[in-house]
């Protein structure tokens, strides 16, 4: 019996092994699309292990489409980074952050290594490249421009620190000029973010053409000449491809108010910080915004001045302008109570598209409860906004007051009900309650806290007054009268 039992177990194990081998064989012969779909859920570390199983699995596990979202881990030695970027599996890498100083400060890179890295990037179909604290001066201008202008989104951070602690440029003027001149020629770059760049050596017309050919341009503390700024915004006011502009520059006040208002309202998203706009420029911007605009999102992050920049603008102009937007952030600009009231009423209106509003420390004025409720439910909770929090607090306080009022009404109703029951048999007091001043009756009956004593007296037939009334031809009056005595702790009333 034991021998038969062991034979059955052996047969079942062999059968299971055959099934496993069959399944394994079938997996290799699955359609390529299904294998890719399965391998797409496998972590990169395990993909590297799978690639060592066989030649077939190597070709499957190293397909560039599976490695397009790979992130280079830092700190990484320059030579290792070069070898990684040269692998065929990274040919379709979507994003790369070049920052060899991330996590450590002792990384040294030779000029040849920098050139080799950008030679590798020329063979990769990047969509996003971020360059931080990277010295590019050893790369030729044409080569650097060719690599960058083949990438849709480029983020540049200048002012790299060398090993002696001195700050030096990571890119020279010749490279900047070449990159800017090639942007409208290649027409592949869509977003360009730069910090600390010196554009003063670039021709004004070339710079204006390059910036207005982009979809998104972010400039932080860059150097522009007055002529360059005028050329950029004049072209932007007429026709531009720009949808989003972030500008941190102190020289915007030199631009004509009409020019800058038309330029800004041709955009969809606008962020202005560090610098300041004049009161006249702000008036023209909001006036144009209230009439015709493409803007959906504005963020003015600069400090206010004295006199305040917005207080001279009519409240209906600001309200109509903001109602055309989806998001408005004005945390440091002062507004009058009338302006804020009109803004909130404009947000509450059906025509308003505003979903996010940040007015900083401006105080919410007295407006109707209906307006506050509409504004609160229109502004989306996904955005943090002080004004939305203030409105929520005001609505909560109002609900508490309404609850207290309802409790007082219920208590008053109970007191009146008890009083009515006590006085239900007395017509004279009932008429007093019906025809007297309600507030006075409520005040009087509210103070009654005791007992009511009612005496009904009927005149005797033997009284002289009764006999006289019977014999007299005068219209008979009722021979009954009611005497009511109401007692309380502090008052006595007789009727």
C-alpha positions in Angstrom: 0.0 0.0 0.0 2.8 2.4 0.9 4.6 1.6 -2.4 1.4 2.3 -4.4 1.0 5.6 -2.5 4.6 6.7 -3.3 4.1 5.8 -7.0 1.0 8.0 -7.2 3.0 10.9 -5.6 5.9 10.5 -8.0 3.5 10.4 -11.0 1.7 13.6 -9.8 5.1 15.4 -9.3 6.3 14.4 -12.7 3.1 15.6 -14.3 3.3 18.9 -12.4 6.9 19.4 -13.6 5.8 18.7 -17.2 3.0 21.3 -16.9 5.5 23.8 -15.5 7.9 23.2 -18.3 5.1 23.5 -20.8 3.9 26.8 -19.3 7.4 28.2 -19.3 7.9 27.3 -22.9 4.6 28.9 -23.8 5.5 32.2 -22.0 8.5 32.7 -24.3 6.2 32.3 -27.3 3.5 34.7 -26.2 2.8 37.7 -28.5 5.4 40.5 -28.0 2.7 43.0 -27.0 1.6 40.8 -24.1 5.1 40.2 -22.9 5.8 43.9 -23.0 2.6 44.5 -21.0 3.8 42.0 -18.4 7.3 43.3 -18.2 6.0 46.9 -17.9 5.0 46.1 -14.3 8.4 44.7 -13.4 10.8 47.0 -11.4 14.0 48.1 -13.2 16.2 46.0 -10.9 14.3 42.9 -11.7 14.3 43.7 -15.4 18.1 43.7 -15.3 18.0 40.2 -13.8 15.5 39.0 -16.4 17.8 40.3 -19.2 20.5 37.8 -18.1 18.3 34.7 -18.4 18.7 34.3 -22.2 19.3 36.2 -25.4 15.5 36.3 -26.0 14.8 37.7 -22.6 17.7 40.1 -23.0 16.2 41.6 -26.1 12.7 41.8 -24.4 13.8 43.2 -21.1 16.1 45.9 -22.5 13.6 47.3 -25.0 13.9 51.2 -24.8 10.1 51.5 -24.3 10.4 49.7 -20.9 13.2 52.0 -19.7 11.8 55.4 -20.8 10.8 56.4 -17.3 14.1 55.4 -15.6 15.5 57.9 -13.2 19.3 58.1 -12.7 20.2 57.8 -9.0 22.7 60.3 -7.6 25.4 60.5 -6.5 26.8 58.9 -9.6 30.4 59.0 -10.9 30.8 60.7 -14.3 32.2 57.6 -16.0 29.3 55.5 -14.7 26.8 58.1 -15.9 28.4 58.1 -19.4 28.2 54.3 -19.6 24.6 54.4 -18.6 23.6 57.0 -21.2 25.4 55.0 -23.9 23.3 51.9 -23.3 20.7 51.2 -26.1 17.9 50.7 -23.5 18.0 54.4 -22.7 17.6 55.6 -26.2 14.0 56.7 -25.5 14.6 58.1 -22.0 12.1 60.8 -21.4 13.6 62.9 -18.6 17.1 63.4 -17.2 18.4 65.6 -14.3 22.0 66.4 -14.7 23.2 67.3 -11.2 26.4 65.6 -10.2 26.7 67.6 -7.0 23.4 66.2 -5.7 24.1 64.5 -2.4 27.9 65.2 -2.4 30.3 68.1 -3.0 33.5 66.3 -3.9 32.5 65.2 -7.4 35.0 66.3 -10.1 34.4 66.3 -13.8 36.8 66.8 -16.6 36.1 68.8 -19.7 36.2 65.6 -21.8 33.7 63.9 -19.6 31.3 66.8 -19.9 31.7 66.6 -23.7 31.1 62.8 -23.7 27.9 63.2 -21.7 26.5 65.6 -24.2 27.6 63.4 -27.1 25.6 60.6 -25.5 22.6 62.9 -25.1 22.6 63.6 -28.8 21.4 59.9 -29.3 18.6 60.0 -26.8 15.1 61.2 -27.5 14.7 63.3 -24.4 11.6 65.3 -23.6 12.9 67.0 -20.5 16.4 68.0 -19.4 17.3 69.8 -16.1 20.9 71.1 -15.7 21.9 72.1 -12.2 25.4 73.5 -11.3 27.0 71.9 -14.3 29.9 73.6 -16.0 29.2 73.6 -19.8 31.9 76.0 -21.0 34.0 73.2 -22.4 31.2 72.1 -24.8 31.2 73.7 -28.2 28.4 76.2 -28.9 27.0 74.4 -31.9 27.1 71.0 -30.2 25.4 72.3 -27.0 22.7 74.2 -29.0 22.0 71.2 -31.2 21.5 68.9 -28.1 19.3 71.4 -26.2 17.2 72.4 -29.2 16.3 68.8 -29.8 14.6 68.6 -26.4 11.1 69.9 -25.7 11.6 71.1 -22.2 14.9 72.5 -20.9 15.5 73.8 -17.3 18.8 75.7 -16.8 20.2 76.8 -13.4 23.2 79.0 -13.6 25.9 80.1 -11.1 27.9 76.9 -10.5 30.4 76.9 -7.7 33.9 75.6 -8.4 36.1 73.7 -5.9 37.7 76.9 -4.6 34.4 78.2 -3.5 34.1 80.9 -6.2 31.0 81.3 -8.3 31.5 81.0 -12.0 29.2 80.9 -15.0 28.3 77.4 -16.3 27.7 78.8 -19.8 29.4 81.6 -21.8 27.9 84.4 -23.9 28.7 82.7 -27.2 26.8 79.6 -26.1 23.8 81.7 -25.0 23.7 83.5 -28.3 23.9 80.3 -30.3 21.1 78.6 -28.3 18.8 81.6 -28.6 19.3 82.0 -32.3 18.7 78.3 -33.0 15.4 78.1 -31.0 13.1 79.5 -33.8 15.1 77.6 -36.5 14.7 74.1 -34.9 11.2 74.9 -33.5 11.4 71.8 -31.3 11.9 73.4 -27.9 8.6 74.3 -26.3 9.6 75.2 -22.7 12.7 77.1 -21.6 13.4 77.9 -17.9 16.6 79.8 -17.0 18.0 81.3 -13.9 20.8 83.9 -13.7 21.4 84.0 -17.5 22.9 87.1 -19.1 21.0 87.8 -22.3 22.4 91.3 -22.8 24.8 90.1 -25.6 21.9 88.6 -27.7 20.4 90.8 -30.4 17.0 92.1 -29.3 15.1 90.9 -32.4 16.6 87.4 -32.1 15.8 87.1 -28.4 12.2 88.4 -29.0 11.6 86.0 -31.8 13.0 83.0 -29.8 11.0 83.7 -26.6 7.7 84.3 -28.5 8.2 81.1 -30.5 8.2 79.0 -27.3 5.1 77.8 -25.5 6.5 78.4 -22.0 9.2 80.7 -20.8 10.4 81.1 -17.2 13.0 83.7 -16.4 14.5 84.1 -12.8 16.9 86.9 -12.1 18.2 87.1 -15.7 19.8 90.2 -17.2 17.9 91.9 -20.0 18.6 95.3 -21.6 15.7 97.8 -21.8 15.7 97.5 -25.6 15.4 93.7 -25.3 12.4 93.9 -22.9 10.7 96.4 -25.1 11.2 94.2 -28.2 10.0 91.1 -26.4 6.7 92.6 -25.1 6.0 94.6 -28.3 6.0 91.4 -30.3 4.1 89.5 -27.5 1.4 92.2 -27.6 0.8 91.7 -31.4 1.3 87.9 -31.9 2.9 85.3 -29.8 3.0 81.5 -29.4 3.6 81.8 -25.6 0.9 80.3 -23.4 2.8 80.6 -20.0 5.2 83.3 -18.8 7.0 83.5 -15.4 9.0 86.7 -15.1 11.1 87.7 -12.1 12.7 91.0 -13.2 12.9 94.5 -11.7 12.8 96.4 -15.0 9.2 95.8 -16.1 8.1 99.3 -15.0 10.0 100.7 -18.0 7.6 99.1 -20.4 4.7 101.0 -21.8 1.4 100.3 -19.8 -0.6 99.7 -23.0 2.1 97.4 -24.4 2.5 95.3 -21.3 -1.3 95.0 -20.8 -1.9 93.7 -24.3 1.1 91.3 -24.0 0.0 89.8 -20.7 -3.6 89.4 -21.9 -2.4 87.4 -24.9 -1.1 84.7 -22.5 -2.9 82.0 -20.6 -0.8 81.8 -17.5 1.2 84.6 -15.9 3.5 84.8 -13.0 5.2 88.1 -12.0 7.5 88.3 -9.0 10.5 90.2 -7.4 9.9 93.3 -9.5 7.1 95.8 -9.4 4.5 97.1 -11.9 3.4 100.7 -11.8 -0.2 101.7 -10.8 -0.8 102.8 -14.4 0.4 99.4 -15.7 -1.9 97.6 -13.3 -4.9 99.7 -14.3 -4.3 99.0 -18.0 -3.8 95.2 -17.3 -7.1 94.9 -15.4 -9.0 97.1 -17.9 -7.8 95.0 -20.8 -8.6 91.8 -18.8 -12.1 92.9 -18.1 -12.8 93.5 -21.9 -10.9 90.8 -23.7 -8.3 88.3 -22.4 -6.9 84.8 -23.0 -5.7 84.7 -19.4 -6.9 81.9 -17.1 -4.3 82.1 -14.3 -2.5 85.1 -12.8 0.0 85.2 -9.9 1.3 88.6 -8.8 3.9 87.8 -6.1 5.5 91.2 -5.8 5.2 93.6 -2.8 2.8 96.5 -2.9 4.0 100.1 -2.8 2.6 103.3 -1.4 0.2 104.6 -2.6 -1.2 101.1 -3.1 -1.2 99.9 -6.7 -4.8 98.7 -6.9 -6.8 101.2 -4.8 -7.1 103.7 -7.7 -8.7 101.1 -10.0 -12.5 101.1 -10.1 -13.9 98.1 -8.2 -16.0 96.9 -11.1 -13.0 96.8 -13.4 -11.1 94.5 -11.0 -14.2 92.4 -10.4 -14.9 91.9 -14.1 -11.3 91.1 -14.8 -10.9 88.5 -12.1 -14.3 86.9 -13.1 -12.8 86.0 -16.5 -10.0 83.9 -14.8 -9.9 80.4 -13.3 -7.2 81.3 -10.7 -6.0 84.5 -9.2 -3.3 85.0 -6.6 -2.7 88.5 -5.2 -1.3 87.8 -1.7 0.6 91.1 -1.2 -1.6 93.7 -2.9 -3.9 95.8 -0.8 -7.6 96.2 -1.7 -10.3 98.4 -0.3 -13.5 97.0 1.3 -15.6 98.1 -1.7 -13.2 96.4 -4.1 -13.3 93.1 -2.1 -17.1 93.2 -1.8 -17.4 93.7 -5.6 -14.9 90.9 -6.3 -16.9 88.5 -4.1 -20.2 89.4 -5.6 -18.6 88.9 -9.1 -17.3 85.5 -8.0 -20.8 84.6 -6.8 -22.3 85.5 -10.2 -23.1 82.8 -12.7 -20.8 84.3 -15.4 -17.7 83.9 -13.2 -15.2 81.2 -14.0 -13.0 81.7 -10.9 -12.1 78.5 -8.9 -9.2 79.8 -6.9 -8.8 83.2 -5.2 -6.0 84.2 -2.9 -6.1 87.8 -1.6 -3.6 87.4 1.2 -4.4 89.3 4.4 -7.1 91.4 3.0 -10.2 91.3 5.3 -13.5 90.0 4.1 -16.1 92.8 4.4 -19.8 92.6 5.3 -21.6 90.9 2.4 -24.8 88.9 2.2 -25.0 85.4 3.5 -26.1 84.2 0.0 -23.0 85.7 -1.6 -20.7 84.1 1.0 -22.2 80.7 0.4 -21.9 80.9 -3.3 -18.3 82.0 -3.1 -17.4 79.3 -0.7 -18.8 76.5 -2.8 -17.4 78.0 -6.1 -13.8 78.2 -4.8 -12.3 74.7 -5.0 -11.0 73.2 -1.7 -8.0 71.7 -3.5 -6.3 75.1 -3.4 -5.3 76.6 -0.1 -6.8 80.1 0.2 -7.0 82.4 3.3 -10.1 84.1 1.9 -11.9 80.8 1.6 -11.0 79.9 5.2 -12.3 83.2 6.4 -15.6 82.7 4.6 -15.9 79.2 6.0 -15.3 80.7 9.6 -18.0 83.3 8.9 -20.5 80.7 7.7 -19.8 78.5 10.8 -20.4 81.5 13.1 -23.6 82.3 11.3 -24.8 78.7 11.7 -24.1 78.8 15.4 -26.1 82.1 15.7 -29.0 80.6 13.7 -29.0 77.5 16.0 -29.0 79.8 19.1 -31.9 81.8 17.6 -33.9 78.6 16.8 -33.4 77.5 20.4 -34.6 80.8 21.8 -37.6 80.7 19.5 -38.4 77.2 20.7 -38.0 78.3 24.3 -40.3 81.3 23.8 -42.9 79.2 22.0 -42.9 76.8 25.0 -43.4 79.7 27.4 -46.3 81.1 25.3 -47.9 77.7 25.1 -47.8 77.2 28.8 -49.2 80.7 29.4 -52.0 80.1 26.8 -53.0 76.9 28.6 -53.3 78.8 31.9 -55.4 81.6 30.4 -57.5 79.5 28.1 -60.7 79.9 30.2 -60.5 83.7 30.5 -61.9 85.6 27.5 -60.7 88.9 28.7 -57.1 87.8 28.9 -57.4 86.1 25.6 -58.6 89.3 23.9 -55.7 91.0 25.6 -53.3 88.5 24.0 -55.0 88.8 20.6 -55.3 92.6 20.3 -52.5 94.0 22.4 -49.0 94.7 21.2 -47.3 91.3 20.8 -43.9 92.4 22.0 -45.5 93.9 25.2 -47.6 90.8 25.7 -44.6 88.5 25.2 -42.6 90.6 27.7 -45.4 90.5 30.2 -46.3 86.8 29.8 -42.7 85.9 29.8 -42.3 87.2 33.4 -45.3 85.3 34.7 -44.0 82.4 36.7 -46.6 81.4 39.3 -50.2 80.4 39.5 -53.4 81.9 38.2 -56.4 82.1 40.6 -59.8 82.5 38.9 -63.0 83.4 40.8 -66.4 83.5 39.1 -69.1 85.4 41.1 -72.8 85.4 40.4 -75.1 88.0 42.0 -77.7 86.7 44.4 -81.4 86.9 43.4 -82.1 88.6 46.7 -79.7 91.5 46.0 -81.3 94.9 45.4 -79.4 95.4 42.2 -80.7 92.1 40.8 -84.3 93.0 41.6 -83.9 96.4 40.0 -82.5 95.0 36.8 -85.3 92.6 36.5 -88.1 95.3 36.8 -86.3 98.0 34.9 -86.9 98.5 31.1 -83.3 99.3 30.6 -81.4 96.9 28.4 -80.3 94.1 30.7 -76.7 93.5 31.2 -75.0 90.4 32.1 -75.2 89.7 35.8 -72.1 87.7 35.7 -68.6 89.1 36.1 -65.2 87.4 36.2 -62.5 88.3 38.6 -59.0 87.1 37.7 -56.0 87.5 39.9 -52.6 86.7 38.4 -49.8 86.3 40.9 -46.1 86.2 40.2 -43.0 86.7 42.3 -42.7 90.4 41.5 -46.2 91.5 40.1 -49.8 91.2 41.0 -52.5 91.9 38.4 -56.2 91.9 38.9 -58.8 92.1 36.1 
